[in-house]
């Protein structure tokens, strides 16, 4: 496969997480790393050997530079990052266990990327030579400035025949359903590959899978098959992928996905399902998105692409931090061997 250039646009944040399963009110220190939807995707794609670029705006001070250095550590090209602004967004994470859910607290107001002007990014130049552009619903939720920048990015990508993928990624702590639908629906005009989870389509686009209850621990496969077909029909997407999480507890999930396209899956196809004992589920959706992008660029058919994405994301749930630090070979071994967890010697 000729090496592909993939670009993502969004916010990278400082992540402060309590050690192990300690609660916020117990903790006397935090584990420090960086993460964020599109940055997580960029890191995974670099791990898979693609030329991976991340676009954002970060302050020139040491914390901003630390974020840049963290991306460079994993092979992401940071040349297109704009420098300026006052602060890096922060999120705090308390990891749940068993019936106690994980909790996230955001401190991202007035971050450099949320205040960046659309004129900070020359998208026609940025998109030149790119093969794929990925964004998530988190980016337009940052505010009007980010929405304007994203629209320009999508238009530039479309003009240059760059494939565009979007992970709907609704965040209720960032905006309301009505706000999300008002912004997200028009942006779907530019999307080729749409990625959602069990409830993103409802929250972001106003389309709900029939006879489903995301809190019940069981999923109605037929309802999601129908949703995938409706999304594809309404918006003209080339491909629709929906991750299916069966949440038995904070520690154990069933994990699979379905895909629908014109090429290999004219009828929706559901992947292998994994029963996961979770170490860290943050970034699980991003690891699926990056696995799907890699699969669609490199695999012979979309079913294989989906199986790669689900297996890659399964492995991410076992890794602390936002980033999915696995190789193509490790993902392929899980697909072929079934994931016994035996020690490799």
Secondary structure as GFF3:
##gff-version 3
##sequence-region A 1 345
A	DSSP	beta_strand	5	9	.	.	.	ID=ss1
A	DSSP	beta_strand	13	18	.	.	.	ID=ss2
A	DSSP	beta_strand	30	35	.	.	.	ID=ss3
A	DSSP	alpha_helix	37	47	.	.	.	ID=ss4
A	DSSP	beta_strand	51	55	.	.	.	ID=ss5
A	DSSP	beta_strand	57	58	.	.	.	ID=ss6
A	DSSP	alpha_helix	62	73	.	.	.	ID=ss7
A	DSSP	beta_strand	82	83	.	.	.	ID=ss8
A	DSSP	beta_strand	90	94	.	.	.	ID=ss9
A	DSSP	beta_strand	103	107	.	.	.	ID=ss10
A	DSSP	three_ten_helix	118	120	.	.	.	ID=ss11
A	DSSP	alpha_helix	123	127	.	.	.	ID=ss12
A	DSSP	beta_strand	132	136	.	.	.	ID=ss13
A	DSSP	alpha_helix	137	140	.	.	.	ID=ss14
A	DSSP	alpha_helix	144	159	.	.	.	ID=ss15
A	DSSP	beta_strand	163	167	.	.	.	ID=ss16
A	DSSP	alpha_helix	177	187	.	.	.	ID=ss17
A	DSSP	three_ten_helix	188	190	.	.	.	ID=ss18
A	DSSP	beta_strand	193	196	.	.	.	ID=ss19
A	DSSP	alpha_helix	200	200	.	.	.	ID=ss20
A	DSSP	pi_helix	201	205	.	.	.	ID=ss21
A	DSSP	alpha_helix	221	235	.	.	.	ID=ss22
A	DSSP	beta_strand	239	247	.	.	.	ID=ss23
A	DSSP	beta_strand	252	261	.	.	.	ID=ss24
A	DSSP	beta_strand	269	270	.	.	.	ID=ss25
A	DSSP	beta_strand	274	277	.	.	.	ID=ss26
A	DSSP	alpha_helix	284	298	.	.	.	ID=ss27
A	DSSP	alpha_helix	302	316	.	.	.	ID=ss28
A	DSSP	alpha_helix	328	337	.	.	.	ID=ss29
###
